[in-house]
C-alpha cells in the first residue's frame, strides 16, 4: 500500500465501473487504469482509508492491469468483481489545453456476489457514481445497494455523467435526482448540470439539489474552483494553480479528497449520521472547510500529472502550489 492505513473501523465501500483509459494526444497513445468510481476508490486508499470496490473486470489484459494497479494502491475488490467478460474501456482524445473528450466501449453489470453488501457490515460509508449508476442492467443493482445500505451508513454520489453512454437528459434526470435524494453528500460538475438541465444556471441547479435530500452538494467549476451548498449557507473554494498535464481524473481526486476530509473530520461514516444529516448553520464547520481544501489540492495534483493518478497522503502533505 502507498500510505499508512488510518485507525478506526470506517471502511469505505465504493460501487461502480473500472475501465481502461486509452489516452490519445498529439504525439502519444497511453493506457491507464480508470473509471470514475475506481479512481475515487484509489484516491481514498492512497489517502490512507480502507477501501473495497464492487466492480466488473474481465480476465483479460486490461483487467489484469487494472487489478494490479488497484491492489498496489491498497484497494480490495469485492467478491465477484472479476469474471470471464471483456474489460470496459474509454478512449480520451486531448485538446491543446489537456481537456479530454471520450468514446466508450463499456459493458456494465454487477455479479450478485458483488452487489450483496459485505457480511458483518464492516464499512461506514458507501460511495456510488458515474456510468454504473445509470447504465442498465447494472444500474438497478447499484440503486438497490444504495437503498439497502444500513441506516447508520452515510452515502455519497458523483453523477460524473457520460452523455455518449446515456439517453436524453429528460430520460436520465429522474434516476440522477433519485440518487441525489438518497445521498448525504453529492459532488457534481458544472458540465454535468449543464447537460442534465439545458439552459439552467448550474449554480441554481446545485442549490436546488441541497433542498431535496443531501446535507451537502459541491459544484466543481474547473479553473473557477468549487462552491459548496448546504441548507443555510454556501462556501466558495478557489482552484489551486498548477501547470496542467491533463484533467483526467481530477474530479475523481476531488471526490476522494472531499470524502477523506469529511471522514476524518467526523462528518461522514457509521456513527456520524446525526452530524452529517444535521442542518448546518450559516457558517461552515471547520472540518468542512478542511475537507474542501483537501479536495481542491488533490484535484490540482492530479491535473499536474498524466492520467488519473491521485496523490498519496504524503504527496498531498508535501504539496506546495
Helices and strands as residue ranges (DSSP letters): E 12-15, E 19-24, E 29-34, H 36-46, E 51-54, E 57-58, H 61-73, E 75-77, E 82-83, E 89-94, E 100-105, H 112-115, E 125-129, G 130-133, H 138-148, E 154-158, G 163-165, H 169-182, E 185-189, H 190-196, H 202-209, E 216-220, G 222-224, E 226-230, E 233-237, H 250-264, H 273-277, H 286-303, H 313-318
